[in-house]
C-alpha cells in the first residue's frame, strides 16, 4: 500500500467515525476504564473496522494493538473526548500510519469543523489540501502558546490557550494559528495523542522537542512530554522557559 492509498484509507476511517458519532445518542463514562467515555468505544469500533479491513495494523488508545503488517496506524479515535462528551466543539480524530522508519502518512480531522490536516513523509503538510507553514515567531515573549496541564506561572509569553485536544493544538502550530504547544505542571500525553500532530508540524517546517529527553517516536503505551514550536529558536526558548517555572 503506497502513501496515497494509506491517505485514502485514513480519510475513510475518519468518515466512519463521523457517521458513528452522529448516530450515537449516549453520553458519559464507558464504565470500562477510568477517563474513557462511551463515545470513545463507538468511535474506536468504527475506525478499527475500516483500518483492519484495509489490511493495516492498529495501535489504538481504546483497544490496543490489533492486526499485523508493515504499516501500523497509531490512532486516537476521539482526541479531546471530554470536550466531545461535554459538547465543547474542539475535538478530533488522530491517525498516524507508521513503518519501521517512523511516520509515513498522518491525518488529524477536526470532527466539528471537518478541517483536515495531513502530512506525508517528505511531501510537506496541508490543511484542506492547501500547503501550511508555521509562523516565523522566534521570541517566546511574542508567542501564543497552547498548554496541556496547569500553568502555575506564565514565563512572559504573550498569551496562553488550553484547548483540550493535543492533536489539534499541534496542527494549529503547523498552520500558524499557535506559535507553540507544551506540557506543563507534570502533564504528559501518549503517542496516540501526539504522533500525527508532530509529524504534521515537522512536515510543515516547525520544530519539536522532548521536554524530558525521552524518545517520542514510539508505539508504546507510555507518557511523553513533547513540545512543538514555530521555529527552532522558539523551541529552545520555550524549553528554557519551562525549566524556569517554579515546581
C-alpha positions in Angstrom: 0.0 0.0 0.0 1.6 3.3 -1.1 1.2 6.7 0.7 -1.7 7.8 -1.5 -3.6 4.6 -0.7 -2.9 4.9 3.0 -4.1 8.5 3.0 -7.3 7.4 1.3 -7.9 4.8 3.9 -7.3 7.2 6.7 -9.9 9.5 5.2 -12.3 6.6 5.1 -11.6 5.8 8.7 -12.3 9.4 9.7 -15.6 9.4 7.8 -16.7 6.2 9.5 -16.1 7.9 12.9 -18.1 10.9 11.9 -21.0 8.7 10.9 -20.8 6.6 14.1 -20.7 9.6 16.4 -23.6 11.3 14.5 -25.7 8.2 15.2 -24.6 7.9 18.8 -27.1 9.2 21.4 -25.4 8.2 24.7 -23.1 10.2 27.0 -20.9 9.8 30.0 -18.2 7.3 31.0 -17.9 3.9 29.3 -17.7 2.1 32.6 -14.8 0.1 31.4 -11.8 2.3 32.1 -11.2 5.5 34.0 -11.2 8.5 31.8 -12.8 6.7 28.9 -16.2 7.8 27.5 -18.9 5.7 25.8 -18.3 7.7 22.6 -14.7 6.6 22.6 -15.7 3.0 22.2 -18.2 3.8 19.5 -15.5 5.7 17.6 -13.0 3.0 18.1 -15.2 0.3 16.7 -15.8 2.4 13.6 -12.1 3.4 12.9 -10.7 0.0 13.6 -13.2 -1.7 11.3 -12.0 0.4 8.4 -8.3 0.1 9.1 -8.2 -3.6 9.8 -10.4 -4.4 6.7 -7.8 -2.5 4.7 -5.0 -4.7 5.9 -3.4 -2.2 8.2 -2.4 -3.0 11.8 -3.7 -0.7 14.5 -2.5 0.6 17.8 -5.4 2.4 19.4 -5.8 4.2 22.7 -9.0 2.4 23.3 -8.3 -1.2 22.2 -4.6 -1.5 22.0 -2.7 -3.4 19.3 -4.6 -5.3 16.7 -3.7 -6.9 13.3 -0.3 -7.4 11.7 1.6 -5.9 8.9 4.4 -3.5 8.0 2.2 -0.4 8.4 0.7 0.3 11.9 -1.8 3.1 12.3 -1.5 4.7 15.8 -4.9 6.2 16.4 -6.8 8.2 18.9 -10.4 7.8 17.8 -11.5 10.9 19.6 -8.8 13.2 20.9 -10.5 15.6 23.2 -13.2 13.2 24.2 -14.0 15.2 27.3 -14.8 18.1 25.1 -16.9 15.9 22.8 -18.8 14.4 25.7 -19.5 17.9 27.2 -20.4 19.5 23.9 -17.3 21.7 23.6 -16.7 22.0 19.9 -12.9 21.2 19.8 -12.1 17.5 19.3 -10.6 15.4 16.6 -9.5 12.0 15.2 -5.8 11.5 15.1 -4.2 8.9 12.8 -0.5 8.3 12.2 0.5 5.4 9.8 4.0 4.3 10.6 6.6 1.9 9.2 9.9 0.9 10.7 11.4 4.3 9.9 8.6 6.3 11.6 5.6 8.2 10.4 4.6 7.7 6.7 1.2 9.4 6.5 -0.6 11.4 9.2 -4.1 12.9 9.4 -5.9 14.9 12.0 -9.5 15.9 11.4 -11.4 18.4 13.4 -14.6 16.4 13.9 -16.7 19.6 14.4 -15.5 21.8 11.6 -14.2 18.9 9.4 -10.9 20.7 8.7 -8.4 18.1 7.7 -4.7 18.4 8.5 -2.4 15.9 6.7 1.2 15.1 6.0 3.2 12.6 4.0 6.8 11.8 4.6 8.9 14.3 2.6 5.9 15.9 1.0 5.0 18.7 3.4 1.8 19.3 5.3 -1.6 20.6 4.3 -4.9 21.9 5.7 -7.9 21.0 3.5 -5.5 20.4 0.6 -3.5 23.7 0.9 0.1 23.9 2.0 0.6 25.1 5.5 3.6 26.7 7.3 4.1 27.8 10.9 4.7 31.4 11.9 8.2 32.8 12.0 8.0 33.6 15.7 11.3 33.4 17.5 10.9 35.2 20.8 8.7 33.5 23.5 7.5 36.9 24.7 5.7 37.2 21.4 4.3 33.7 21.3 0.8 32.4 21.7 1.3 29.1 23.3 -1.1 26.1 23.7 -0.7 24.4 27.0 -1.6 21.0 28.4 -1.7 20.9 32.2 -2.0 23.6 34.9 0.3 26.5 34.4 1.1 27.9 37.8 3.5 30.6 36.5 3.5 32.1 33.0 7.0 32.9 32.0 6.4 36.0 29.9 4.6 34.5 26.9 2.3 36.8 25.0 -0.9 34.6 25.5 -1.8 31.1 26.6 -4.5 28.7 25.4 -5.7 25.4 27.0 -8.0 23.8 24.4 -8.2 20.1 25.2 -7.1 18.3 22.1 -3.4 17.8 21.7 -3.6 16.6 18.1 -5.5 19.7 17.0 -3.3 22.1 19.0 -0.2 20.7 17.4 -1.9 21.2 14.0 -2.5 24.8 15.0 1.2 25.2 15.4 1.7 23.7 12.0 -0.7 26.2 10.3 0.5 29.3 12.3 -2.6 29.7 14.5 -0.5 29.0 17.6 3.2 29.6 18.0 3.9 26.7 20.3 2.4 23.8 22.2 3.8 22.5 25.5 3.3 20.3 28.5 3.3 21.9 32.0 3.0 21.0 35.6 4.0 17.4 35.1 1.3 16.8 32.5 2.1 14.3 29.7 0.3 12.8 26.7 0.6 9.5 24.9 1.8 8.6 21.4 -1.7 8.3 20.0 -2.3 11.9 21.2 0.7 13.5 19.5 2.3 11.3 16.8 0.1 12.6 13.9 0.3 16.2 15.1 4.1 16.1 15.5 4.5 14.6 12.0 2.4 17.4 10.6 4.4 20.0 12.5 7.6 18.6 11.2 6.5 18.4 7.6 5.1 21.9 7.8 8.6 23.1 8.8 8.1 23.5 12.6 10.3 22.4 15.4 9.8 19.7 18.0 11.5 18.8 21.3 11.1 16.2 24.0 10.9 18.1 27.3 12.4 15.2 29.3 14.7 13.9 26.5 12.6 10.7 26.0 12.2 9.2 22.6 8.9 10.5 21.1 8.5 8.3 18.0 7.3 5.1 19.8 4.5 2.7 19.5 4.0 2.0 23.2 1.5 3.0 25.9 3.9 5.4 27.6 3.5 9.0 28.8 5.6 11.6 27.0 6.1 15.4 27.1 6.5 16.8 23.6 7.0 20.4 22.7 6.2 21.9 19.3 7.2 25.4 18.1 7.0 27.5 15.0 10.8 27.8 14.8 13.9 26.1 16.2 14.9 29.3 18.1 11.4 29.5 19.7 11.5 25.8 20.6 14.7 26.3 22.5 13.3 29.5 24.2 10.2 27.7 25.3 12.2 24.8 26.6 14.3 27.2 28.7 11.2 29.0 29.9 9.6 25.7 31.1 12.7 24.9 33.1 12.3 28.3 34.9 8.8 27.6 36.1 8.8 27.0 39.9 8.0 23.5 41.0 
